[in-house]
Amino acid sequence: MSSTLIEASGLTKHYDGFSLQGVDLTVNEGEVVGFVGQNGAGKSTTIKALLGLFPTDGGTSSVLGCPSEELSRTSGAATKEQVGVVFDAISLPEHLKVADVSRIYARAYATWDAHRFQRMTTEFGLDAKKTVKELSRGMGMKLSLACAFAHDARLLILDEATAGLDPMARDEVLDRLRDFVAEPGHAILMSSHITSDLERIADRIVCIDAGSIIFDLPKDVITDEMGIARCRVADLEKIADAGMVPEHELRYLRHDYGIDVLVPDRYDFARRFPEIPCDRMTIDDYMTLTLKGGVR
């Protein structure tokens, strides 16, 4: 049986104008969990709460079996050795040269692999003589990823880690992430607005909105089973009358040019309604229909 590397139950944090509201989240060994939502929905707040970067107001959470509140204490140091973290902004002093990063990290991590770091920075095309300030956003993300990979982590927690990367660089990073999670005992929690990346490597998709988890589904259920029917008004009534979807669950979104309808099984739908176009569902489609669509 696979073990649970991240576990949150009822995680709550209140700010003026925003709250995490009872967030439940798990990441199991061998999984890539995509964490999605609009800006300000609570993704980064949840990740920081999991990492124990601030006290929470309710619920519990743990990373690799260590309570999150312990991660900011000496007692959590051994666990932090096994967690690679990349935030959406590089968290190194601007004056630091790429070549100096390894010497600093070697003092922070007993498991630091200087040779692996040097190899990765070379493969990523990072100039050892450049300072952090001189790096582009994409190159800065590559440096952060090289740091996360170079201390023998079991778990990667990535907050918009592919942002700023060009398509070829993203492909390279995704290949490395896929290789990482294939190793026994490893897992990844990855927040991203680039949902096409998640469609390539994620096993589950968890969506948060206004501080609450809206759905937690296997990625293949969304992209391989579901569909989005392109309907006219009369088509919507026909689908509702067929009883294929319980009426209180029939989710749709109106446009000037028609109505998009969420279809739970696009293959069954195509057999029943061959005259109505039904496209493959994307993660973006499902989020839009779930967050903005109406229910009949």
C-alpha positions as CSV (number, residue, x, y, z in Angstrom):
1,M,0.0,0.0,0.0
2,S,1.2,3.5,-0.8
3,S,1.9,5.9,2.1
4,T,0.5,9.4,2.5
5,L,3.2,12.0,2.2
6,I,0.9,15.1,2.7
7,E,-2.3,15.1,4.7
8,A,-4.5,18.0,5.7
9,S,-7.8,17.8,7.4
10,G,-10.0,20.8,8.1
11,L,-7.1,23.2,7.6
12,T,-8.3,26.8,8.4
13,K,-6.7,30.2,8.4
14,H,-8.4,33.5,8.7
15,Y,-7.2,36.8,7.3
16,D,-9.1,40.1,6.8
17,G,-11.1,39.5,3.6
18,F,-10.0,35.9,3.1
19,S,-10.1,32.6,4.8
20,L,-9.0,29.0,4.2
21,Q,-12.1,27.1,5.1
22,G,-11.6,23.5,6.2
23,V,-9.2,22.4,3.5
24,D,-8.8,18.6,3.1
25,L,-5.9,17.5,1.0
26,T,-3.8,14.3,0.6
27,V,-0.9,13.5,-1.6
28,N,0.1,9.8,-1.7
29,E,3.3,8.1,-2.7
30,G,3.7,7.8,-6.5
31,E,1.2,10.7,-7.2
32,V,1.5,14.0,-8.9
33,V,-1.4,16.1,-7.5
34,G,-2.2,19.2,-9.5
35,F,-3.5,22.1,-7.4
36,V,-5.5,24.6,-9.4
37,G,-7.6,27.7,-8.8
38,Q,-7.9,31.3,-9.7
39,N,-5.5,33.9,-8.4
40,G,-6.3,34.6,-4.7
41,A,-8.2,31.3,-4.4
42,G,-5.9,30.0,-1.6
43,K,-3.3,27.8,-3.4
44,S,-0.2,29.5,-2.0
45,T,-1.8,30.0,1.4
46,T,-2.5,26.3,1.6
47,I,1.0,25.4,0.6
48,K,2.6,27.8,3.1
49,A,0.3,26.4,5.8
50,L,1.4,22.8,5.0
51,L,5.0,23.9,5.3
52,G,4.4,25.5,8.7
53,L,5.3,29.0,7.6
54,F,2.6,30.5,9.8
55,P,0.2,29.3,12.6
56,T,-3.2,28.1,11.4
57,D,-6.6,28.7,13.2
58,G,-7.9,25.2,12.9
59,G,-7.5,21.7,11.5
60,T,-4.4,19.6,11.2
61,S,-1.8,18.9,8.6
62,S,1.4,16.9,8.2
63,V,4.2,16.5,5.7
64,L,6.0,13.1,5.6
65,G,4.4,12.3,8.9
66,C,5.7,15.4,10.6
67,P,3.1,17.9,11.9
68,S,3.3,21.1,9.9
69,E,3.8,23.3,12.9
70,E,7.0,21.3,13.7
71,L,8.6,22.0,10.3
72,S,9.6,25.5,11.4
73,R,11.3,24.1,14.5
74,T,14.5,22.2,15.1
75,S,12.5,19.1,15.6
76,G,11.3,19.3,11.9
77,A,14.8,19.7,10.4
78,A,15.2,16.0,9.4
79,T,11.8,16.2,7.6
80,K,12.7,19.4,5.7
81,E,15.8,17.6,4.4
82,Q,13.4,15.4,2.4
83,V,11.2,18.2,1.0
84,G,12.1,20.2,-2.1
85,V,10.2,23.5,-2.4
86,V,9.9,25.9,-5.3
87,F,7.8,29.1,-4.9
88,D,6.7,31.3,-7.8
89,A,9.5,33.8,-6.9
90,I,13.1,32.9,-6.4
91,S,14.0,33.1,-2.7
92,L,17.8,33.6,-2.9
93,P,19.8,36.9,-2.2
94,E,20.0,38.9,-5.4
95,H,23.8,39.4,-5.2
96,L,24.5,35.7,-4.9
97,K,26.2,34.1,-7.9
98,V,24.9,30.7,-9.3
99,A,28.3,29.2,-8.5
100,D,28.0,30.2,-4.8
101,V,24.5,28.7,-4.3
102,S,25.9,25.2,-3.9
103,R,28.3,26.1,-1.1
104,I,25.4,27.7,0.9
105,Y,23.0,24.9,0.4
106,A,25.7,22.4,1.4
107,R,25.6,24.0,4.9
108,A,21.9,23.8,5.0
109,Y,21.3,20.2,3.8
110,A,23.3,17.2,5.0
111,T,22.1,15.3,1.9
112,W,23.2,18.1,-0.6
113,D,24.7,16.7,-3.8
114,A,27.0,19.3,-5.2
115,H,27.8,17.3,-8.3
116,R,24.2,16.8,-9.1
117,F,23.5,20.5,-8.7
118,Q,26.4,21.4,-11.0
119,R,25.2,18.9,-13.6
120,M,21.7,20.2,-13.5
121,T,22.7,23.9,-13.7
122,T,24.9,23.1,-16.7
123,E,22.1,21.1,-18.4
124,F,19.7,24.0,-17.7
125,G,22.1,26.5,-19.3
126,L,22.7,28.5,-16.2
127,D,25.8,30.7,-16.2
128,A,27.7,30.0,-13.0
129,K,29.1,33.6,-13.0
130,K,25.7,35.3,-13.2
131,T,24.1,36.7,-10.1
132,V,20.5,35.8,-9.1
133,K,19.5,39.4,-10.0
134,E,20.8,38.9,-13.5
135,L,18.7,35.8,-14.2
136,S,15.5,36.0,-16.2
137,R,12.3,34.7,-14.5
138,G,12.6,31.4,-16.4
139,M,16.3,31.0,-15.5
140,G,15.5,31.8,-11.9
141,M,12.9,29.1,-11.8
142,K,15.5,26.7,-13.3
143,L,17.9,27.6,-10.5
144,S,15.2,27.0,-7.9
145,L,14.3,23.6,-9.4
146,A,18.0,22.6,-9.5
147,C,18.2,23.4,-5.8
148,A,15.0,21.3,-5.1
149,F,16.3,18.3,-6.9
150,A,19.9,18.3,-5.5
151,H,19.3,17.3,-1.9
152,D,17.7,13.9,-2.3
153,A,14.1,15.0,-1.6
154,R,11.2,12.5,-1.4
155,L,8.6,15.1,-1.9
156,L,8.4,18.1,-4.2
157,I,6.1,21.0,-3.4
158,L,6.0,23.3,-6.4
159,D,4.1,26.7,-6.5
160,E,3.9,27.8,-10.2
161,A,7.3,26.2,-10.8
162,T,6.9,26.2,-14.6
163,A,5.9,29.8,-14.9
164,G,8.2,31.8,-17.1
165,L,9.7,28.8,-18.8
166,D,9.5,28.6,-22.6
167,P,7.8,25.5,-24.1
168,M,11.0,23.5,-24.6
169,A,12.2,24.2,-21.1
170,R,8.8,23.2,-19.7
171,D,9.0,19.9,-21.6
172,E,12.4,19.3,-20.0
173,V,11.2,20.1,-16.5
174,L,8.1,18.0,-16.9
175,D,10.3,15.0,-18.0
176,R,12.4,15.4,-14.9
177,L,9.3,15.6,-12.7
178,R,8.0,12.4,-14.3
179,D,11.3,10.7,-13.6
180,F,11.3,11.9,-10.0
181,V,7.9,10.6,-9.1
182,A,8.6,7.2,-10.7
183,E,11.2,6.5,-8.0
184,P,9.8,4.6,-5.0
185,G,8.5,6.7,-2.1
186,H,8.3,10.0,-4.1
187,A,5.4,12.3,-4.8
188,I,4.7,15.9,-6.0
189,L,2.2,18.6,-5.1
190,M,2.2,21.1,-8.0
191,S,0.1,24.3,-8.2
192,S,0.0,25.7,-11.7
193,H,-2.1,28.0,-14.0
194,I,-0.6,26.1,-16.9
195,T,-3.1,23.3,-16.8
196,S,-1.8,21.7,-20.0
197,D,1.3,20.8,-17.9
198,L,-1.0,19.1,-15.4
199,E,-2.8,17.2,-18.1
200,R,0.6,15.7,-19.1
201,I,1.8,14.6,-15.7
202,A,-0.9,14.8,-13.0
203,D,-2.7,11.9,-11.5
204,R,-5.3,13.9,-9.6
205,I,-6.6,17.5,-9.8
206,V,-7.6,19.4,-6.7
207,C,-9.4,22.8,-7.2
208,I,-9.7,25.4,-4.6
209,D,-11.9,28.5,-4.8
210,A,-12.4,31.3,-2.2
211,G,-10.5,29.2,0.3
212,S,-12.5,26.0,-0.1
213,I,-11.8,22.8,-2.0
214,I,-14.3,22.6,-4.9
215,F,-13.4,19.3,-6.4
216,D,-10.8,16.5,-6.1
217,L,-10.8,14.1,-9.1
218,P,-8.6,11.8,-10.9
219,K,-7.2,13.7,-13.9
220,D,-8.2,10.9,-16.3
221,V,-11.8,11.2,-15.3
222,I,-11.8,14.8,-16.4
223,T,-9.8,14.5,-19.6
224,D,-10.6,11.0,-20.7
225,E,-14.2,10.4,-19.7
226,M,-15.9,13.7,-19.5
227,G,-16.9,15.9,-22.4
228,I,-18.2,19.3,-23.2
229,A,-21.3,19.4,-25.5
230,R,-21.8,22.4,-27.8
231,C,-25.5,22.9,-27.7
232,R,-28.4,25.1,-28.8
233,V,-31.2,25.9,-26.4
234,A,-33.4,23.1,-27.8
235,D,-30.5,20.6,-27.3
236,L,-30.2,21.5,-23.6
237,E,-33.9,20.6,-23.1
238,K,-33.4,17.4,-25.0
239,I,-30.4,16.4,-22.8
240,A,-32.4,17.3,-19.6
241,D,-35.4,15.3,-20.8
242,A,-33.2,12.2,-21.5
243,G,-32.3,11.9,-17.9
244,M,-28.7,11.1,-18.7
245,V,-27.6,13.6,-16.0
246,P,-29.7,14.2,-12.9
247,E,-31.4,17.6,-13.5
248,H,-30.0,19.2,-10.3
249,E,-26.5,18.2,-11.6
250,L,-26.8,19.4,-15.2
251,R,-24.2,22.1,-15.4
252,Y,-24.0,24.5,-18.3
253,L,-22.5,27.8,-19.4
254,R,-24.3,30.1,-21.8
255,H,-22.4,32.0,-24.6
256,D,-23.6,34.3,-27.3
257,Y,-23.1,31.5,-29.8
258,G,-24.7,28.7,-27.8
259,I,-24.5,26.7,-24.6
260,D,-21.7,24.5,-23.2
261,V,-22.9,21.5,-21.2
262,L,-20.8,19.3,-18.9
263,V,-21.1,15.7,-20.0
264,P,-19.9,13.0,-17.5
265,D,-19.4,10.3,-20.2
266,R,-18.7,11.7,-23.6
267,Y,-18.7,8.3,-25.3
268,D,-22.2,7.4,-24.0
269,F,-23.3,10.9,-24.9
270,A,-22.0,10.5,-28.5
271,R,-24.1,7.3,-28.8
272,R,-27.2,8.9,-27.5
273,F,-26.9,12.3,-29.2
274,P,-24.8,11.8,-32.4
275,E,-26.1,15.1,-33.8
276,I,-24.7,17.2,-30.9
277,P,-21.0,18.0,-31.1
278,C,-19.2,16.8,-27.9
279,D,-15.5,17.8,-27.4
280,R,-12.9,16.3,-25.1
281,M,-13.0,18.1,-21.7
282,T,-9.9,20.0,-20.5
283,I,-9.0,20.9,-17.0
284,D,-9.7,24.5,-17.9
285,D,-13.1,23.6,-19.3
286,Y,-14.0,21.7,-16.2
287,M,-12.9,24.5,-13.9
288,T,-14.8,27.1,-15.8
289,L,-18.0,25.0,-15.9
290,T,-17.7,24.2,-12.2
291,L,-16.8,27.7,-11.0
292,K,-18.9,29.8,-13.4
293,G,-21.5,27.5,-14.8
294,G,-25.1,27.3,-13.8
295,V,-27.0,24.3,-12.6
296,R,-30.4,23.5,-14.3
